[in-house]
Amino acid sequence: MPRNPFVRVFAIAVLVLAVAAGLLLYTPWGRQLWQSQTQVALIGGPFHLIDQNGQPRSDTDFHGQYLLVFFGYTNCPDVCPTTLNTVTNAMEKLGSDAAKVTPLFITVDPDRDTPAVMKAYAANFTPRLVALSGSPDAIAAAAKLYRIYYKKVGDGADYAMDHTALVYLMGPDGNYLAHFSPDATADDIAKDLRERIQG
């Protein structure tokens, strides 16, 4: 170690900074902290589910598209059909720009929402809607990536599902851009998307 105290302090400071940089860049918790500090929302990520036609689908299938991602279930009495109707109306308002947007409806009730059930349900909304189901574990993994809360409420065949009711807007690169609350209108969603699509 150098005998000059100023050089010694400088050397120690450089060593501390190097260790800190290593922790931030090369450890999982450090990368998470770095992402949080740089304002990158930790929402979204790779998923592997089944669409309403029984075809395996993953997040990479939709790269290059804007996504409107909504988690719900087909037996939902009000929020889910209302939200999907709003998304359907927004897609209609977008006109030709709708070709650059794919709405995803991901069930939180995989025990009842089979691909066949999802297909019948999705037919009530925009034809661009992709309805996704899968195993309970696959649904849980996707919900975790999107920070979605859901829980079974009640017993018997008529149970309900409590769940987060946000619509996430994801960019063509798969990154989170914004979200819409249940009180967002079709005009709100279409306006936001049109501005992003048309620049």
Secondary structure, 3 states (H helix, E strand, C coil): CCCCHHHHHHHHHHHHHHHHHHHHHHCHHHHHHHHHHCCCCCCCCCCEEEECCCCEEEHHHHCCCEEEEEEECCCCCCHHHHHHHHHHHHHHHHHHHHHHEEEEEEECCCCCCCHHHHHHHHCCCCCCCEEEECCHHHHHHHHHHCCCCEEEECCCCCCEEEECCCEEEECCCCCEEEEECCCCCHHHHHHHHHHHHHC
